[in-house]
Amino acid sequence: MTSILLTGATGLVGSRLLPRLLDAGHDCRALVRGEAAVPPGATAVRGDLSDPDALAPAVTGVDAIVHLAARFRTDDEDAIWRANLDGTRNLIAAAEANAPAARFVMASTSNVYDAGTPRPSRESDECTPTAAYPASKVAAEQLLRESRLTWAILRLPFVYGDGDGHLEAMPALAIRFGLHPAHTYSVAHHRDVMIAVGIALSGAMDGRIVNLADDAPVSVFEMAELAGSPIEGSTEPLTNPWSGRMDTTLVRELGFRPTVPSIRAAAREGIL
Ligand SMILES: NC(=O)c1ccc[n+]([C@@H]2O[C@H](COP(=O)([O-])OP(=O)(O)OC[C@H]3O[C@@H](n4cnc5c(N)ncnc54)[C@H](OP(=O)(O)O)[C@@H]3O)[C@@H](O)[C@H]2O)c1
């Protein structure tokens, strides 16, 4: 059993990861804001990433910190930087001062990679994003890498499943970001995020940035169709077929095998 502090426990990913961490037998605290509830078996620690006084007791005594909390579903760039960079800085400082031996596992994103990649993006690729969300994540990654902590960074793809509504949001995302219907994303089911976090908690990812994805990248068009919200197709050429796709050689070398190999497998299993 590992004693874990989870941040972002009320989010799309965290609310599905926390019950799985509890089922795996871990002792879990969750940093939550306001009166947000946590599942039975977890302990709520009330606080915000901006509040160092709340973070010190939150991290004291834990063996591991799984840091998911972030802002990105907003146009408020200051809020994005405050949560993702300043908030991560505060959490790292709290851990260095109060839980220096804790393993710090941070979620990052496939969005950090450059759109001009000539193949699926690799962890060793230089990342020079300009948009606030991926740029703040690269900056937060850098802080963690330079910290005195034992760390692992998991670059998550488009995460879906367990009725989270993310696939259903794809038509609106396609309009908002002008996505080509054939634009293809690496993806992973929530169940496999738990598998990857479990590997990170074991120490196998210590000191590494690791891409996570299942076996079958999937297009925006297919995602929308599987979500029951079809969009128009297109015969316009795609600018770069590799953009959005991550290389998963490393995570496989570290022992990861997706239990949900594709979105279609999830649909067959009834776990979209
Ligand atoms: N979902 C994906 O497909 C995906 C893909 C790639 C990477 N990721 C990464 O995975 C992580 C989780 O994503 P998500 O989709 O679950 O995000 P989400 O649904 O937007 O949830 C964000 C979580 O962060 C918390 N949070 C935000 N600002 C905070 C602050 N200042 N103090 C404390 N908590 C704060 C939120 O709490 P409240 O409920 O109180 O607002 C919420 O629990 C993020 O780091 C994201 O970059 C996700």
The ligand as a MOL file (V3000), in Angstrom:
LIG
                    3D

  0  0  0     0  0            999 V3000
M  V30 BEGIN CTAB
M  V30 COUNTS 48 52 0 0 0
M  V30 BEGIN ATOM
M  V30 1 N -8.3020 14.7320 -20.1570 0
M  V30 2 C -7.3920 14.5280 -21.1130 0
M  V30 3 O -7.6940 13.9920 -22.1890 0
M  V30 4 C -5.9570 14.9300 -20.8870 0
M  V30 5 C -5.0700 14.8140 -21.9760 0
M  V30 6 C -3.7370 15.1530 -21.7800 0
M  V30 7 C -3.2940 15.5710 -20.5350 0
M  V30 8 N -4.1970 15.6860 -19.5050 0 CHG=1
M  V30 9 C -3.6830 16.1430 -18.2010 0
M  V30 10 O -4.2980 15.3860 -17.1870 0
M  V30 11 C -4.5700 16.2100 -16.0650 0
M  V30 12 C -6.0340 16.1140 -15.6960 0
M  V30 13 O -6.8280 16.5270 -16.8040 0
M  V30 14 P -8.4120 16.5600 -16.6910 0
M  V30 15 O -8.9330 16.3680 -18.0720 0
M  V30 16 O -8.8640 15.6560 -15.6250 0 CHG=-1
M  V30 17 O -8.6360 18.0770 -16.2540 0
M  V30 18 P -9.9830 18.7470 -15.6950 0
M  V30 19 O -11.1450 17.8700 -15.9370 0
M  V30 20 O -10.0170 20.1310 -16.2420 0
M  V30 21 O -9.7420 18.8050 -14.1150 0
M  V30 22 C -8.8040 19.6800 -13.5830 0
M  V30 23 C -8.6530 19.3800 -12.1170 0
M  V30 24 O -7.6640 20.2730 -11.5670 0
M  V30 25 C -8.2200 20.9180 -10.4300 0
M  V30 26 N -7.6210 22.2450 -10.2850 0
M  V30 27 C -7.4910 23.2080 -11.2220 0
M  V30 28 N -6.8970 24.2880 -10.7040 0
M  V30 29 C -6.6310 24.0020 -9.4200 0
M  V30 30 C -6.0430 24.7260 -8.3520 0
M  V30 31 N -5.5850 25.9710 -8.5260 0
M  V30 32 N -5.9270 24.1200 -7.1520 0
M  V30 33 C -6.3760 22.8640 -6.9690 0
M  V30 34 N -6.9630 22.1330 -7.9260 0
M  V30 35 C -7.1020 22.7020 -9.1400 0
M  V30 36 C -9.7060 20.9790 -10.7000 0
M  V30 37 O -10.4040 21.2090 -9.5210 0
M  V30 38 P -11.8830 21.8780 -9.5050 0
M  V30 39 O -12.8430 20.7480 -9.7750 0
M  V30 40 O -11.9860 22.4260 -8.1280 0
M  V30 41 O -11.8900 22.9270 -10.5800 0
M  V30 42 C -9.9260 19.5930 -11.2940 0
M  V30 43 O -9.9730 18.6310 -10.2750 0
M  V30 44 C -4.0960 17.6150 -16.4290 0
M  V30 45 O -2.8230 17.8270 -15.8750 0
M  V30 46 C -4.0290 17.5980 -17.9340 0
M  V30 47 O -3.0220 18.4590 -18.4020 0
M  V30 48 C -5.5140 15.3820 -19.6510 0
M  V30 END ATOM
M  V30 BEGIN BOND
M  V30 1 1 1 2
M  V30 2 2 2 3
M  V30 3 1 2 4
M  V30 4 1 4 5
M  V30 5 2 4 48
M  V30 6 2 5 6
M  V30 7 1 6 7
M  V30 8 2 7 8
M  V30 9 1 8 9
M  V30 10 1 8 48
M  V30 11 1 9 10
M  V30 12 1 9 46
M  V30 13 1 10 11
M  V30 14 1 11 12
M  V30 15 1 11 44
M  V30 16 1 12 13
M  V30 17 1 13 14
M  V30 18 2 14 15
M  V30 19 1 14 16
M  V30 20 1 14 17
M  V30 21 1 17 18
M  V30 22 2 18 19
M  V30 23 1 18 20
M  V30 24 1 18 21
M  V30 25 1 21 22
M  V30 26 1 22 23
M  V30 27 1 23 24
M  V30 28 1 23 42
M  V30 29 1 24 25
M  V30 30 1 25 26
M  V30 31 1 25 36
M  V30 32 1 26 27
M  V30 33 1 26 35
M  V30 34 2 27 28
M  V30 35 1 28 29
M  V30 36 1 29 30
M  V30 37 2 29 35
M  V30 38 1 30 31
M  V30 39 2 30 32
M  V30 40 1 32 33
M  V30 41 2 33 34
M  V30 42 1 34 35
M  V30 43 1 36 37
M  V30 44 1 36 42
M  V30 45 1 37 38
M  V30 46 2 38 39
M  V30 47 1 38 40
M  V30 48 1 38 41
M  V30 49 1 42 43
M  V30 50 1 44 45
M  V30 51 1 44 46
M  V30 52 1 46 47
M  V30 END BOND
M  V30 END CTAB
M  END
